[in-house]
């Protein structure tokens, strides 16, 4: 993006290369795919729309702010999941959950410095894009959850990534898509697609099959921290004290909320 490639182009290649990896996974393990089930296709497409929005808004947020802010805003997704669950009567709106949501909102205000946007390192567009990336990730979570009983993870991801590519191809100039193939920066697109779209999703799904949900949710919360360290060390992006406190508030609250939710689920099971 520093070389003027749009967020949509970056998201398109991340998802396109990821699709190739998932298709190989599906070809190696085709049994139980569920590809003939309409419900699998419906919810997988919903998940794909979520991934498309997540990738695109995430890179827009980075372009308008910093890696640390974008990553942390994206991990507000559990809050959106709870709000949607409240609306659909899937979760009970307990005081603990509302307090946690309020604490996350305070953390977002401190992290993004939205109270003094002119002095902050992120624009209003960056804040909105970061939150939309989290909302889109929540859509992916719901789509994957409801698709899972009807087919294999590799089939769901294949449909989801195919949906992502089909959506973004209409938002990206075809000349830019072709230009990436001859640009000196093409290795960066390949690395992003292989690590960020292919291997990472496959390992995440495989890991979920061998790890308790509570542990997986806690490990996932480490990404904003590692992203912040990467932005600080590699990209020279700095955070002031209140922003670091806001980031910590979000991470601690979301992690505690995940553990609380999983503990209650295990108790009722």
Secondary structure, DSSP 8 states (H G I E B T S, - for coil): -TTS--HHHHHHHHHHHHHHHHHHHHHHS-TT--TT-HHHHHHHHHHHHHHHHHHHHHHHHHHHS-HHHHHHHHTTHHHHHHHHHHHTTSS---HHHHHHHHHHHHHHHHHHTGGGTTTSSS-HHHHHHHHHHHHHHHHHHHHHHHHHTTS-HHHHHHHHHHHHHHHHTTTS-HHHHHHHTTSTTHHHHHHHHIIIIIIHHHHHHHHHTTS-HHHHHHHHTTHHHHHHHHHHHTS-----HHHHHHHHHHHHHHHHHHHHHHHHHHHH-
